[in-house]
Amino acid sequence: MESSKVIHAFYNDDEVLMDAVKAVKAEHLHIEEVFCPFPVHGLDKAMGLAPTRLAITAFFYGITGLSFAIWMTNYMMIQDWPQDIGGKPNFSWWANMPAFVPIMFELTVFFAAHLMVITFYMRSRLWPFKDAENPDPRTTDDHFLMEIPVDNNEAKIIALLTNTGAVEINVVDKH
């Protein structure tokens, strides 16, 4: 297994971290990851991350749920076992559609929510019994960690990070 060197720069304030990320990006260095104890507003934009496309998938999952609900109510209540409920005719799905609105709504939400959870876990590469990838437990409490790959520029990166207010800088082998 090939290992590579990375620099871990620790910060104890989110505003100092944001300024450091902007300084590192201004030097055209790649930031592999930033570990934070809580979400930092604007960090994704400062890191230059592309906007998420999960909302688009949620829309398509909702459309899938709505389509399934329409097919299911049509099959169950119109084709397979039509019932005379309150004297309403059952020869047309459209005539009975108002009674099916709650079912359509619930299945739209059900499909979107459940498939989004599955998509999020797959996209994040999270699954049961997966080992944690957190390089330092302090990032779950009160420290922020910026991970930068080293490419024969270790001294330059360390000098830059020192100037950005890092409280601790470590060079480690990442496996």
MDTraj code that builds the backbone (N, CA, C; nanometers):
import mdtraj as md
import numpy as np

residues = "MET GLU SER SER LYS VAL ILE HIS ALA PHE TYR ASN ASP ASP GLU VAL LEU MET ASP ALA VAL LYS ALA VAL LYS ALA GLU HIS LEU HIS ILE GLU GLU VAL PHE CYS PRO PHE PRO VAL HIS GLY LEU ASP LYS ALA MET GLY LEU ALA PRO THR ARG LEU ALA ILE THR ALA PHE PHE TYR GLY ILE THR GLY LEU SER PHE ALA ILE TRP MET THR ASN TYR MET MET ILE GLN ASP TRP PRO GLN ASP ILE GLY GLY LYS PRO ASN PHE SER TRP TRP ALA ASN MET PRO ALA PHE VAL PRO ILE MET PHE GLU LEU THR VAL PHE PHE ALA ALA HIS LEU MET VAL ILE THR PHE TYR MET ARG SER ARG LEU TRP PRO PHE LYS ASP ALA GLU ASN PRO ASP PRO ARG THR THR ASP ASP HIS PHE LEU MET GLU ILE PRO VAL ASP ASN ASN GLU ALA LYS ILE ILE ALA LEU LEU THR ASN THR GLY ALA VAL GLU ILE ASN VAL VAL ASP LYS HIS".split()
xyz = np.array([
    [0.0837, -0.1179, 0.0000],
    [0.0000, 0.0000, 0.0000],
    [0.0882, 0.1243, 0.0000],
    [0.0555, 0.2146, -0.0872],
    [0.1343, 0.3364, -0.0994],
    [0.0871, 0.4393, 0.0028],
    [0.1833, 0.5013, 0.0693],
    [0.1474, 0.6073, 0.1631],
    [0.2042, 0.7388, 0.1113],
    [0.1371, 0.8468, 0.1485],
    [0.1827, 0.9784, 0.1058],
    [0.1848, 1.0708, 0.2271],
    [0.2687, 1.1717, 0.2188],
    [0.2803, 1.2659, 0.3299],
    [0.1753, 1.3754, 0.3157],
    [0.1183, 1.4106, 0.4298],
    [0.0257, 1.5224, 0.4360],
    [0.0609, 1.6081, 0.5562],
    [0.0219, 1.7326, 0.5497],
    [0.0409, 1.8232, 0.6618],
    [-0.0937, 1.8452, 0.7289],
    [-0.0962, 1.8270, 0.8600],
    [-0.2149, 1.8556, 0.9394],
    [-0.1923, 1.9857, 1.0136],
    [-0.2718, 2.0860, 0.9805],
    [-0.2636, 2.2155, 1.0486],
    [-0.3874, 2.2295, 1.1366],
    [-0.3662, 2.2517, 1.2652],
    [-0.4758, 2.2640, 1.3615],
    [-0.5046, 2.4110, 1.3903],
    [-0.6334, 2.4420, 1.4013],
    [-0.6795, 2.5766, 1.4365],
    [-0.7822, 2.5620, 1.5484],
    [-0.7939, 2.6674, 1.6307],
    [-0.8925, 2.6600, 1.7390],
    [-1.0029, 2.7647, 1.7245],
    [-1.0129, 2.8261, 1.6069],
    [-1.1182, 2.9246, 1.5824],
    [-1.1629, 2.9124, 1.4373],
    [-1.2926, 2.9138, 1.4149],
    [-1.3424, 2.8944, 1.2786],
    [-1.3123, 3.0122, 1.1865],
    [-1.3077, 3.1332, 1.2390],
    [-1.2759, 3.2482, 1.1544],
    [-1.1283, 3.2467, 1.1126],
    [-1.0414, 3.2040, 1.2029],
    [-0.8990, 3.1903, 1.1684],
    [-0.8833, 3.0808, 1.0628],
    [-0.9592, 2.9722, 1.0788],
    [-0.9575, 2.8636, 0.9804],
    [-1.0006, 2.9142, 0.8431],
    [-1.1088, 2.9922, 0.8373],
    [-1.1566, 3.0450, 0.7091],
    [-1.0505, 3.1330, 0.6425],
    [-0.9866, 3.2177, 0.7214],
    [-0.8801, 3.3018, 0.6660],
    [-0.7637, 3.2163, 0.6165],
    [-0.7324, 3.1087, 0.6899],
    [-0.6234, 3.0195, 0.6496],
    [-0.6577, 2.9465, 0.5197],
    [-0.7799, 2.9008, 0.5078],
    [-0.8215, 2.8323, 0.3844],
    [-0.8091, 2.9269, 0.2659],
    [-0.8525, 3.0515, 0.2841],
    [-0.8417, 3.1494, 0.1755],
    [-0.6957, 3.1769, 0.1398],
    [-0.6086, 3.1835, 0.2408],
    [-0.4662, 3.2081, 0.2153],
    [-0.4026, 3.0901, 0.1412],
    [-0.4367, 2.9681, 0.1818],
    [-0.3817, 2.8492, 0.1163],
    [-0.4307, 2.8408, -0.0280],
    [-0.5590, 2.8678, -0.0497],
    [-0.6124, 2.8642, -0.1861],
    [-0.5511, 2.9760, -0.2716],
    [-0.5197, 3.0902, -0.2102],
    [-0.4569, 3.2004, -0.2842],
    [-0.3176, 3.1614, -0.3331],
    [-0.2515, 3.0704, -0.2619],
    [-0.1206, 3.0193, -0.3033],
    [-0.1335, 2.9021, -0.4006],
    [-0.2549, 2.8713, -0.4429],
    [-0.2848, 2.7640, -0.5389],
    [-0.2411, 2.6271, -0.4883],
    [-0.2595, 2.6043, -0.3579],
    [-0.2313, 2.4733, -0.2991],
    [-0.3615, 2.3963, -0.2854],
    [-0.3515, 2.2655, -0.2949],
    [-0.4697, 2.1798, -0.2840],
    [-0.4961, 2.1459, -0.1378],
    [-0.6177, 2.1662, -0.0933],
    [-0.6601, 2.1254, 0.0413],
    [-0.7353, 1.9938, 0.0255],
    [-0.6796, 1.8892, 0.0834],
    [-0.7407, 1.7570, 0.0710],
    [-0.8724, 1.7497, 0.1469],
    [-0.8725, 1.7984, 0.2700],
    [-0.9924, 1.7895, 0.3548],
    [-0.9789, 1.8857, 0.4709],
    [-1.0928, 1.9296, 0.5230],
    [-1.0967, 2.0092, 0.6454],
    [-1.1918, 1.9389, 0.7410],
    [-1.1446, 1.9076, 0.8595],
    [-1.2247, 1.8404, 0.9615],
    [-1.2663, 1.9434, 1.0656],
    [-1.3962, 1.9507, 1.0931],
    [-1.4494, 2.0526, 1.1843],
    [-1.5426, 1.9881, 1.2870],
    [-1.5485, 2.0455, 1.4084],
    [-1.6418, 1.9927, 1.5084],
    [-1.7861, 2.0348, 1.4822],
    [-1.8071, 2.1340, 1.3970],
    [-1.9414, 2.1790, 1.3612],
    [-1.9351, 2.2402, 1.2213],
    [-2.0487, 2.2527, 1.1529],
    [-2.0471, 2.3106, 1.0186],
    [-1.9995, 2.4557, 1.0211],
    [-1.9140, 2.4908, 0.9281],
    [-1.8629, 2.6270, 0.9162],
    [-1.9227, 2.6876, 0.7901],
    [-2.0055, 2.7904, 0.8084],
    [-2.0731, 2.8542, 0.6961],
    [-1.9710, 2.9164, 0.6003],
    [-1.9830, 2.8816, 0.4726],
    [-1.8964, 2.9385, 0.3703],
    [-1.7677, 2.8616, 0.3461],
    [-1.7424, 2.7572, 0.4240],
    [-1.6184, 2.6809, 0.4077],
    [-1.6139, 2.6115, 0.2717],
    [-1.7257, 2.5562, 0.2280],
    [-1.7287, 2.4875, 0.0986],
    [-1.6949, 2.5825, -0.0156],
    [-1.7467, 2.7036, -0.0089],
    [-1.7164, 2.8025, -0.1132],
    [-1.5697, 2.8456, -0.1060],
    [-1.5187, 2.8648, 0.0159],
    [-1.3782, 2.9050, 0.0319],
    [-1.2831, 2.7961, -0.0182],
    [-1.3214, 2.6697, -0.0029],
    [-1.2385, 2.5588, -0.0505],
    [-1.2515, 2.5377, -0.2010],
    [-1.3505, 2.6002, -0.2622],
    [-1.3708, 2.5848, -0.4063],
    [-1.4438, 2.4576, -0.4432],
    [-1.5239, 2.4053, -0.3508],
    [-1.5989, 2.2835, -0.3791],
    [-1.7180, 2.3149, -0.4682],
    [-1.7504, 2.2231, -0.5570],
    [-1.8648, 2.2407, -0.6457],
    [-1.9938, 2.2272, -0.5647],
    [-2.0991, 2.2978, -0.6062],
    [-2.2270, 2.2841, -0.5359],
    [-2.2792, 2.1409, -0.5455],
    [-2.3518, 2.1002, -0.4442],
    [-2.4043, 1.9642, -0.4418],
    [-2.5178, 1.9481, -0.5423],
    [-2.5297, 1.8291, -0.5966],
    [-2.6381, 1.7971, -0.6885],
    [-2.7407, 1.7061, -0.6225],
    [-2.7359, 1.6955, -0.4902],
    [-2.8292, 1.6079, -0.4199],
    [-2.9735, 1.6552, -0.4328],
    [-2.9958, 1.7853, -0.4459],
    [-3.1327, 1.8353, -0.4601],
    [-3.1957, 1.7847, -0.5902],
    [-3.1155, 1.7732, -0.6944],
    [-3.1666, 1.7225, -0.8216],
    [-3.2074, 1.5767, -0.8063],
    [-3.1242, 1.4990, -0.7371],
    [-3.1608, 1.3584, -0.7163],
    [-3.2846, 1.3476, -0.6288],
    [-3.3004, 1.4361, -0.5307],
    [-3.4205, 1.4337, -0.4460],
    [-3.5451, 1.4579, -0.5311],
    [-3.5355, 1.5510, -0.6246],
    [-3.6491, 1.5776, -0.7133],
    [-3.6857, 1.4521, -0.7935],
    [-3.5863, 1.3864, -0.8512],
    [-3.6139, 1.2670, -0.9304],
    [-3.6655, 1.1515, -0.8437],
    [-3.6155, 1.1411, -0.7212],
    [-3.6681, 1.0389, -0.6310],
    [-3.8138, 1.0684, -0.5960],
    [-3.8467, 1.1950, -0.5773],
    [-3.9855, 1.2325, -0.5502],
    [-4.0763, 1.2022, -0.6685],
    [-4.0290, 1.2313, -0.7898],
    [-4.1065, 1.1998, -0.9108],
    [-4.1267, 1.0484, -0.9225],
    [-4.0242, 0.9720, -0.8873],
    [-4.0364, 0.8257, -0.8888],
    [-4.1440, 0.7806, -0.7907],
    [-4.1430, 0.8383, -0.6696],
    [-4.2445, 0.8040, -0.5703],
    [-4.3841, 0.8423, -0.6154],
    [-4.3992, 0.9592, -0.6768],
    [-4.5291, 1.0025, -0.7273],
    [-4.5775, 0.9091, -0.8380],
    [-4.4876, 0.8725, -0.9278],
    [-4.5235, 0.7802, -1.0371],
    [-4.5664, 0.6453, -0.9807],
    [-4.4934, 0.5970, -0.8822],
    [-4.5299, 0.4695, -0.8204],
    [-4.6667, 0.4804, -0.7533],
    [-4.6937, 0.5923, -0.6853],
    [-4.8230, 0.6105, -0.6181],
    [-4.9376, 0.6126, -0.7190],
    [-4.9173, 0.6801, -0.8316],
    [-5.0223, 0.6847, -0.9343],
    [-5.0464, 0.5453, -0.9905],
    [-4.9374, 0.4748, -1.0220],
    [-4.9532, 0.3381, -1.0737],
    [-5.0220, 0.2493, -0.9705],
    [-4.9775, 0.2583, -0.8440],
    [-5.0313, 0.1717, -0.7387],
    [-5.1802, 0.1974, -0.7149],
    [-5.2203, 0.3245, -0.7031],
    [-5.3622, 0.3535, -0.6777],
    [-5.4473, 0.3143, -0.7980],
    [-5.3962, 0.3358, -0.9186],
    [-5.4711, 0.2949, -1.0369],
    [-5.4876, 0.1436, -1.0415],
    [-5.3805, 0.0717, -1.0155],
    [-5.3889, -0.0742, -1.0211],
    [-5.4783, -0.1301, -0.9103],
    [-5.4568, -0.0850, -0.7875],
    [-5.5322, -0.1408, -0.6748],
    [-5.6799, -0.1018, -0.6761],
    [-5.7075, 0.0264, -0.6990],
    [-5.8436, 0.0752, -0.6794],
    [-5.9277, 0.0823, -0.8070],
    [-5.8645, 0.0802, -0.9240],
    [-5.9406, 0.0930, -1.0485],
    [-5.9409, -0.0380, -1.1270],
    [-5.8224, -0.0992, -1.1448],
    [-5.8144, -0.2165, -1.2312],
    [-5.8348, -0.3476, -1.1561],
    [-5.7608, -0.3696, -1.0492],
    [-5.7603, -0.5008, -0.9841],
    [-5.8863, -0.5274, -0.9022],
    [-5.9249, -0.4359, -0.8172],
    [-6.0360, -0.4601, -0.7263],
    [-6.1166, -0.3312, -0.7091],
    [-6.1898, -0.2907, -0.8112],
    [-6.2664, -0.1668, -0.8002],
    [-6.3763, -0.1802, -0.6950],
    [-6.3893, -0.0801, -0.6131],
    [-6.4901, -0.0811, -0.5071],
    [-6.5774, 0.0427, -0.5197],
    [-6.7021, 0.0281, -0.4852],
    [-6.7939, 0.1409, -0.4855],
    [-6.7891, 0.2038, -0.3468],
    [-6.7160, 0.3142, -0.3351],
    [-6.7010, 0.3811, -0.2064],
    [-6.7783, 0.5110, -0.2127],
    [-6.8858, 0.5201, -0.1355],
    [-6.9661, 0.6424, -0.1311],
    [-7.0350, 0.6731, -0.2621],
    [-7.0590, 0.5734, -0.3444],
    [-7.1289, 0.5940, -0.4701],
    [-7.0437, 0.6547, -0.5792],
    [-6.9120, 0.6642, -0.5568],
    [-6.8244, 0.7221, -0.6593],
    [-6.7962, 0.6179, -0.7671],
    [-6.7952, 0.6602, -0.8929],
    [-6.7650, 0.5643, -0.9995],
    [-6.6169, 0.5257, -0.9969],
    [-6.5876, 0.4008, -1.0304],
    [-6.4497, 0.3529, -1.0273],
    [-6.3981, 0.3128, -1.1641],
    [-6.4528, 0.3682, -1.2690],
    [-6.4046, 0.3348, -1.4029],
    [-6.2954, 0.4301, -1.4489],
    [-6.2626, 0.5310, -1.3679],
    [-6.1624, 0.6286, -1.4083],
    [-6.0760, 0.6665, -1.2884],
    [-5.9435, 0.6596, -1.3079],
    [-5.8530, 0.7031, -1.2000],
    [-5.8684, 0.8523, -1.1778],
    [-5.8837, 0.9277, -1.2859],
    [-5.8896, 1.0735, -1.2760],
    [-6.0100, 1.1194, -1.1932],
    [-6.1208, 1.0510, -1.2049],
    [-6.2405, 1.0891, -1.1294],
    [-6.2205, 1.0666, -0.9794],
    [-6.1363, 0.9715, -0.9439],
    [-6.1108, 0.9401, -0.8030],
    [-5.9811, 1.0002, -0.7501],
    [-5.9095, 1.0757, -0.8336],
    [-5.7791, 1.1293, -0.7957],
    [-5.7794, 1.2084, -0.6652],
    [-5.8790, 1.2922, -0.6360],
    [-5.8744, 1.3663, -0.5095],
    [-5.8642, 1.2752, -0.3860],
    [-5.9217, 1.1573, -0.3921],
    [-5.9127, 1.0648, -0.2791],
    [-5.7720, 1.0052, -0.2675],
    [-5.6965, 1.0090, -0.3771],
    [-5.5634, 0.9485, -0.3774],
    [-5.4521, 1.0486, -0.3466],
    [-5.4845, 1.1765, -0.3323],
    [-5.3825, 1.2791, -0.3075],
    [-5.2991, 1.2491, -0.1829],
    [-5.3586, 1.2109, -0.0694],
    [-5.2739, 1.1793, 0.0472],
    [-5.1762, 1.0645, 0.0210],
    [-5.2212, 0.9641, -0.0523],
    [-5.1335, 0.8512, -0.0844],
    [-5.0207, 0.8974, -0.1755],
    [-5.0528, 0.9795, -0.2735],
    [-4.9500, 1.0295, -0.3651],
    [-4.8484, 1.1162, -0.2906],
    [-4.8976, 1.2012, -0.2024],
    [-4.8072, 1.2864, -0.1252],
    [-4.7152, 1.2015, -0.0374],
    [-4.7734, 1.1077, 0.0359],
    [-4.6935, 1.0266, 0.1288],
    [-4.5890, 0.9422, 0.0564],
    [-4.6229, 0.8835, -0.0553],
    [-4.5248, 0.8023, -0.1275],
    [-4.4181, 0.8891, -0.1945],
    [-4.4542, 1.0114, -0.2348],
    [-4.3536, 1.1036, -0.2881],
    [-4.2498, 1.1340, -0.1809],
    [-4.2959, 1.1687, -0.0618],
    [-4.2054, 1.1989, 0.0493],
    [-4.1277, 1.0751, 0.0917],
    [-4.1951, 0.9608, 0.0995],
    [-4.1306, 0.8357, 0.1403],
    [-4.0152, 0.7991, 0.0472],
    [-4.0401, 0.8007, -0.0829],
    [-3.9350, 0.7658, -0.1789],
    [-3.8208, 0.8667, -0.1733],
    [-3.8546, 0.9961, -0.1721],
    [-3.7495, 1.0982, -0.1712],
    [-3.6639, 1.0861, -0.0459],
    [-3.7261, 1.0721, 0.0696],
    [-3.6502, 1.0672, 0.1954],
    [-3.5632, 0.9428, 0.2046],
    [-3.6213, 0.8276, 0.1799],
    [-3.5444, 0.7042, 0.1962],
    [-3.4345, 0.6900, 0.0917],
    [-3.4638, 0.7226, -0.0309],
    [-3.3611, 0.7119, -0.1338],
    [-3.2526, 0.8177, -0.1157],
    [-3.2873, 0.9345, -0.0615],
    [-3.1856, 1.0362, -0.0335],
    [-3.0904, 0.9900, 0.0762],
    [-3.1417, 0.9249, 0.1788],
    [-3.0544, 0.8731, 0.2849],
    [-2.9576, 0.7703, 0.2265],
    [-3.0102, 0.6797, 0.1456],
    [-2.9251, 0.5779, 0.0842],
    [-2.8210, 0.6439, -0.0072],
    [-2.8632, 0.7416, -0.0869],
    [-2.7709, 0.8123, -0.1763],
    [-2.6635, 0.8857, -0.0974],
    [-2.7037, 0.9523, 0.0105],
    [-2.6070, 1.0252, 0.0924],
    [-2.5021, 0.9304, 0.1497],
    [-2.5456, 0.8176, 0.2038],
    [-2.4496, 0.7227, 0.2608],
    [-2.3576, 0.6641, 0.1543],
    [-2.4115, 0.6350, 0.0363],
    [-2.3270, 0.5812, -0.0702],
    [-2.2292, 0.6874, -0.1202],
    [-2.2774, 0.8104, -0.1371],
    [-2.1914, 0.9189, -0.1865],
    [-2.0824, 0.9529, -0.0859],
    [-2.1148, 0.9448, 0.0410],
    [-2.0185, 0.9756, 0.1473],
    [-1.9320, 0.8544, 0.1830],
    [-1.9587, 0.7431, 0.1185],
    [-1.8882, 0.6172, 0.1458],
    [-1.9002, 0.5773, 0.2935],
    [-2.0215, 0.5907, 0.3444],
    [-2.0510, 0.5489, 0.4814],
    [-2.1356, 0.4230, 0.4752],
    [-2.0989, 0.3268, 0.5529],
    [-2.1763, 0.2042, 0.5617],
    [-2.1521, 0.1452, 0.6998],
    [-2.2351, 0.0491, 0.7391],
    [-2.2185, -0.0074, 0.8730],
    [-2.0792, -0.0681, 0.8926],
    [-2.0257, -0.0495, 1.0099],
    [-1.8976, -0.1057, 1.0543],
    [-1.7772, -0.0457, 0.9818],
    [-1.7947, 0.0692, 0.9199],
    [-1.6829, 0.1359, 0.8535],
    [-1.5957, 0.2040, 0.9589],
    [-1.4649, 0.1915, 0.9440],
    [-1.3732, 0.2581, 1.0360],
    [-1.3773, 0.4087, 1.0137],
    [-1.3632, 0.4825, 1.1214],
    [-1.3644, 0.6289, 1.1131],
    [-1.2413, 0.6787, 1.0382],
    [-1.2584, 0.7849, 0.9620],
    [-1.1478, 0.8435, 0.8866],
    [-1.0964, 0.9707, 0.9526],
    [-1.1437, 1.0004, 1.0701],
    [-1.1036, 1.1216, 1.1397],
    [-0.9589, 1.1070, 1.1868],
    [-0.8692, 1.1938, 1.1420],
    [-0.7281, 1.1774, 1.1753],
    [-0.6929, 1.2155, 1.3187],
    [-0.7771, 1.2933, 1.3854],
    [-0.7462, 1.3374, 1.5213],
    [-0.8773, 1.3578, 1.5975],
    [-0.8916, 1.2965, 1.7141],
    [-1.0186, 1.3071, 1.7871],
    [-1.0506, 1.4488, 1.8361],
    [-0.9516, 1.5358, 1.8404],
    [-0.9789, 1.6733, 1.8847],
    [-1.0707, 1.7480, 1.7887],
    [-1.0789, 1.7012, 1.6635],
    [-1.1654, 1.7694, 1.5664],
    [-1.3129, 1.7421, 1.5927],
    [-1.3441, 1.6530, 1.6841],
    [-1.4834, 1.6312, 1.7218],
    [-1.5205, 1.7138, 1.8441],
    [-1.4247, 1.7867, 1.9000],
    [-1.4497, 1.8644, 2.0217],
    [-1.4309, 2.0141, 1.9978],
    [-1.3064, 2.0581, 1.9823],
    [-1.2826, 2.2022, 1.9784],
    [-1.1729, 2.2470, 1.8823],
    [-1.1237, 2.1586, 1.7958],
    [-1.0183, 2.1972, 1.7019],
    [-1.0643, 2.1739, 1.5577],
    [-1.0032, 2.2495, 1.4676],
    [-1.0266, 2.2369, 1.3244],
    [-0.8960, 2.1890, 1.2618],
    [-0.9063, 2.0983, 1.1662],
    [-0.7861, 2.0425, 1.1049],
    [-0.7935, 2.0594, 0.9539],
    [-0.6894, 2.1182, 0.8973],
    [-0.6778, 2.1309, 0.7524],
    [-0.5702, 2.0330, 0.7063],
    [-0.6051, 1.9490, 0.6090],
    [-0.5122, 1.8478, 0.5590],
    [-0.4681, 1.8876, 0.4182],
    [-0.3362, 1.9042, 0.4026],
    [-0.2791, 1.9478, 0.2743],
    [-0.1741, 1.8455, 0.2305],
    [-0.1831, 1.7928, 0.1104],
    [-0.0811, 1.6984, 0.0622],
    [0.0526, 1.7679, 0.0386],
    [0.1607, 1.6960, 0.0675],
    [0.2962, 1.7485, 0.0501],
    [0.3494, 1.6990, -0.0839],
    [0.4007, 1.7921, -0.1623],
    [0.4571, 1.7576, -0.2923],
    [0.5890, 1.8326, -0.3106],
    [0.6917, 1.7917, -0.2352],
    [0.8243, 1.8547, -0.2376],
    [0.8205, 2.0044, -0.2045],
    [0.7200, 2.0453, -0.1288],
    [0.7086, 2.1859, -0.0901],
    [0.6737, 2.1986, 0.0581],
    [0.7250, 2.1064, 0.1369],
    [0.6910, 2.0979, 0.2793],
    [0.7253, 2.2255, 0.3551],
    [0.8462, 2.2793, 0.3367],
    [0.8889, 2.3990, 0.4102],
    [0.8025, 2.5195, 0.3744],
    [0.7691, 2.5331, 0.2466],
    [0.6850, 2.6452, 0.2020],
    [0.5467, 2.6382, 0.2662],
    [0.4874, 2.5183, 0.2692],
    [0.3536, 2.5020, 0.3259],
    [0.3557, 2.5282, 0.4764],
    [0.4558, 2.4743, 0.5443],
    [0.4650, 2.4954, 0.6899],
    [0.4803, 2.6433, 0.7223],
    [0.5617, 2.7145, 0.6451],
    [0.5787, 2.8594, 0.6677],
    [0.4464, 2.9331, 0.6456],
    [0.3753, 2.8963, 0.5405],
    [0.2469, 2.9597, 0.5124],
    [0.1472, 2.9333, 0.6250],
    [0.1389, 2.8073, 0.6679],
    [0.0430, 2.7721, 0.7726],
    [0.0778, 2.8371, 0.9061],
    [0.2049, 2.8520, 0.9344],
    [0.2472, 2.9204, 1.0565],
    [0.1980, 3.0651, 1.0553],
    [0.2076, 3.1299, 0.9385],
    [0.1624, 3.2685, 0.9256],
    [0.0105, 3.2827, 0.9320],
    [-0.0635, 3.1738, 0.9079],
    [-0.2101, 3.1819, 0.9094],
    [-0.2688, 3.1617, 1.0482],
    [-0.1846, 3.1340, 1.1468],
    [-0.2352, 3.1204, 1.2836],
    [-0.2612, 2.9782, 1.3290],
    [-0.1981, 2.8808, 1.2642],
    [-0.2149, 2.7414, 1.3069],
    [-0.1545, 2.7234, 1.4461],
    [-0.2272, 2.6541, 1.5332],
    [-0.1775, 2.6320, 1.6695],
    [-0.0875, 2.5081, 1.6768],
    [-0.0973, 2.4221, 1.5750],
    [-0.0130, 2.3018, 1.5709],
    [-0.0017, 2.2569, 1.4261],
    [0.1167, 2.2179, 1.3835],
    [0.1390, 2.1694, 1.2479],
    [0.2169, 2.0376, 1.2566],
    [0.1617, 1.9334, 1.1941],
    [0.2240, 1.8019, 1.1944],
    [0.2365, 1.7501, 1.0521],
    [0.3483, 1.6856, 1.0218],
    [0.3641, 1.6167, 0.8941],
    [0.3479, 1.4677, 0.9232],
    [0.2496, 1.4051, 0.8575],
    [0.2196, 1.2643, 0.8864],
    [0.2123, 1.1861, 0.7562],
    [0.2304, 1.0551, 0.7672],
    [0.2107, 0.9647, 0.6536],
    [0.0651, 0.9230, 0.6509],
    [0.0022, 0.9452, 0.5383],
    [-0.1390, 0.9059, 0.5216],
    [-0.1427, 0.7747, 0.4444],
    [-0.2151, 0.6792, 0.4960],
    [-0.2206, 0.5475, 0.4319],
    [-0.3466, 0.5354, 0.3508],
])
top = md.Topology()
chain = top.add_chain()
for i, resn in enumerate(residues, 1):
    res = top.add_residue(resn, chain, resSeq=i)
    for name in ("N", "CA", "C"):
        top.add_atom(name, md.element.get_by_symbol(name[0]), res)
traj = md.Trajectory(xyz[None], top)
